[in-house]
Structures are given as C-alpha cells and as structure tokens.
Amino acid sequence: MEKSKFKNLLFNIACSTMACDFDIDEREIDEIKLLAKNTTYFDGIDLTNGLDIFVTNFKDNPQHTLDECINGLGKETLDPVQAMLVLEVVL
C-alpha cells in the first residue's frame, strides 16, 4: 500500500479507536496529538483538520463514521509490518 494512503488509514484507525465507546474525551484527542508528535505514524497529515473533520462526522453520525473507518481497513491488503503498525496504534 502506498505510504501516504497507509498513514491516512492509521490515522482513521486511531480516530475510530478513540471513539469506539461512542464518546470522545479530550484526553483521547490529546493522546492522538502526542502520538503524532512523538512518532512518524501520521507524518504529512493535517492533524488539526483531520481531527476536526472526524469529530464533526462522528457527532453527526457516530455509527456510520466508525463503520466507514473499520470497513476501510477491511478493504485493504496489509503486509505483516503494516498489520503490526495498525495493532500498535490501536493498542
């Protein structure tokens, strides 16, 4: 999978993990920002805009937003390293 597409996938998975309990706590947003600051997982992604869009979409239709992220993961073929990175971000 192309690198920027994979980074967007990781970002979407991180956001859906944050919202999986149907509540987005400010501490969870801070954790994603910290992850972005201390790793290269989300390099090249406009984090502020991406988080704003995710939170807005989630507030409008939480189930659809989560389904879209999870289904997006299911449609991709990941190599073993990419699969491990997804697990690392989720955990």
C-alpha positions in Angstrom: 0.0 0.0 0.0 1.2 3.5 -0.9 2.8 5.2 2.1 0.5 8.3 2.4 -2.6 6.1 2.0 -1.3 3.9 4.8 -0.7 6.9 7.1 -4.3 8.1 6.4 -5.5 4.6 7.2 -3.6 4.6 10.5 -5.0 8.0 11.4 -8.5 6.8 10.7 -8.0 3.7 12.8 -6.6 5.8 15.6 -9.6 8.1 15.5 -12.1 5.2 15.4 -10.3 3.6 18.3 -10.6 6.8 20.2 -14.4 6.9 19.5 -15.2 3.1 19.8 -17.1 3.7 23.1 -19.2 6.4 21.3 -17.6 9.1 23.4 -14.6 11.3 22.5 -12.8 12.5 25.6 -10.4 15.5 25.2 -7.7 13.3 26.7 -8.1 10.9 23.8 -7.6 13.7 21.3 -4.5 14.8 23.3 -3.2 11.2 23.1 -3.5 11.2 19.3 -1.7 14.6 19.2 1.0 13.2 21.4 1.3 10.1 19.2 1.6 12.3 16.2 4.3 14.5 17.9 6.4 11.5 19.1 6.1 9.2 16.1 6.1 9.3 12.3 2.8 7.5 12.0 0.9 10.5 10.8 3.6 12.5 9.0 2.1 14.5 6.2 -1.4 14.5 7.6 -3.1 17.8 8.6 -3.8 16.6 12.1 -5.9 19.5 13.3 -8.1 19.5 10.2 -8.3 15.7 10.2 -9.4 15.5 13.9 -11.9 18.3 13.3 -13.4 16.5 10.4 -13.5 13.2 12.2 -15.1 14.7 15.4 -17.7 16.6 13.3 -18.6 13.5 11.3 -18.7 11.4 14.5 -21.1 13.8 16.2 -23.3 13.8 13.1 -23.5 10.1 12.6 -21.3 8.1 15.0 -22.1 4.6 13.8 -21.6 5.4 10.1 -18.3 7.2 10.9 -16.9 4.2 12.8 -18.2 1.7 10.2 -16.6 3.7 7.4 -13.2 3.5 9.2 -13.4 -0.1 10.0 -14.7 -1.1 6.6 -11.9 0.9 5.0 -9.4 -1.3 6.9 -11.1 -4.4 5.8 -10.8 -3.5 2.2 -7.0 -3.1 2.3 -4.3 -5.7 2.0 -1.7 -5.1 4.5 1.8 -6.6 4.7 2.9 -8.0 8.0 4.7 -4.9 9.1 1.7 -2.7 8.3 -0.6 -5.1 10.2 1.6 -4.8 13.2 1.7 -1.0 13.0 -2.2 -1.0 12.9 -2.2 -3.1 16.1 0.4 -0.8 17.7 -1.8 2.3 17.0 -4.9 0.5 18.2 -3.4 -0.6 21.4 
